[in-house]
Amino acid sequence: MDLETMGWISLLPAIIAIVLSFATKNTIVALIAACLVGTLAAGQGIMGLPTLIKEATGTTGFSWVMLLNLYIAIIVAFFHKTGAIQAFSDWVHSKNLKRKGVQLLAWFLGIFVYFSDSFSPLFVGTVMRDISDRAKISKEKLSYIADSTAAPVSVLVPITGWAAYLMGLAVGVGCIVSQSDAQRLFIKAIPLNFYPLFAVIMVGLVASGIVKDFGPMKKAELRAINEGKVLRDGATPLIGKELLEMKPYPGIAPKVFLNFVLPVILIIAGAMATFFVLKSAKTMEVFLGVVILMAISMLIQGIPFREVMETVTQGIKSGVPAVTLLALAYSVNKLSTDMGTANYIIENCESFLSPAVLPAIIFVVAAVMAFATGSSWGTFAICMPIALPLAFAYTNDTMTTLVVACFAAVAGGGVFGDHCSPLSDTTILASTGAGADHIDHVKTQLPYSLICGALAVIGYLILGFTSL
């Protein structure tokens, strides 16, 4: 059977991974089972599984995410070893922030660190983990705040890698003949990119207490407040014990600016500078540079070379759980691509399309694809070359609200599906940063994401029937 036309069978890996993740609460077992069943269904035999994992992880994309995750883990380990995280936590604690204030601080940090959806959830979760523990905020709530201010913000700001990627996919379609045209399209699409806007606003409303917690999140928060348990009994936090048990080096002064604030400023400034100068944010290179600078700084402050290298090792070890999960998630994503999952979904939705419902349908299709594959960027790559030509076909190759709305629907739908999927790398990284049980994070975030997604669909339908 042709792997590109496997029909409904192509849905099996994603369905098995998602169902087993919730049923067993063990994402790694679920992903291995999905890969095994998928390779067998594709006729690749029992040896198809190791081959799949090798091919999925032997890519530039996976290497980039893996190395970025490890560099961040090393920097976080440096934060702990120098006492910077503890000192920052003590400083925030001295301000006597209530639970609301701590949650709003996490929300603000998530919005501020917008340039990388990979760094943002790890950074926010790591920085706020001890602070939120003291405020009796559940790990589920912290991972939700970190996750829902990562990709949603990245996809709304026109100077991020997300923006450059989406603009690149639009160039050459219809009347979009240059990067400048694509940039104008992106900027026009920001107010119509409903899901990310609603998601970021929802976090602020929930953090401030204007919208009360509900569903599984309410249960988690009541547990944290009444029992002091930021994790449920039996939960498996997606973080290595190395960081949780790491103590500051004895005798070192907790220099918060030098060992915490300055590295963060260098990361943000470096990412932005490379984006404006080179037209591409060299995030990984910036992180590597900061790792080297922090190591030198620690040596100058009197921490022995052997201790610095041991800290590097401990940081790498702490990142292994997330890297393992990412490797398996990438394997399921590749399997879904090879089996034609996205093509099957699109082929079964084409008959529903009309100008009035086109943005809403595109949003839903993009969301389903991202949910099934765990990849918003993969969804963008498949959906954008289909959605934009369809929109231009209705507008005679002119830039109208329909075209802008369809562009926004692809971007927002991909982020929505990504947020709901346990296979998503940003969802995994949010669990890692907060030290949350991964499935607990997915379960508690899901109702909030679904509400924002439903509001986005309603928004596109209203737009479609009143303006298009």
Secondary structure, DSSP 8 states (H G I E B T S, - for coil): --GGG-GGGGGHHHHHHHHHHHHHS-HHHHHHHHHHHHHHHTT--TTHHHHHHHHHHSSHHHHHHHHHHHHHHHHHHHHHHTTHHHHHHHHHHHTT--HHHHHHHHHHHHHHS-S-TTHHHHHHHHHHHHHHHHTT--HHHHHHHHHTTTHHHHTT-TTSHHHHHHHHHHTTBTTB-SHHHHHHHHHHHGGG-HHHHHHHHHHHHHHHTSS---HHHHHHHHHHHHH--SS-TT--BSS-HHHHH----TT----HIIIIIHHHHHHHHHHHHHHHHHSS--HHHHHHHHHHHHHHHHHHTT--HHHHHHHHHHHHHHHHHHHHHHHHHHHHHHHHHHHTHHHHHHHTTGGG--TTTHHHHHHHHHHHHHHHHS-HHHHHHHHHHHHHHHHHHHHTT---HHHHHHHHHHHHHHHHHHHH-TT-HHHHHHHHHHT-BHHHHHHHHHHHHHHHHHHHHHHHHHHHHHH-
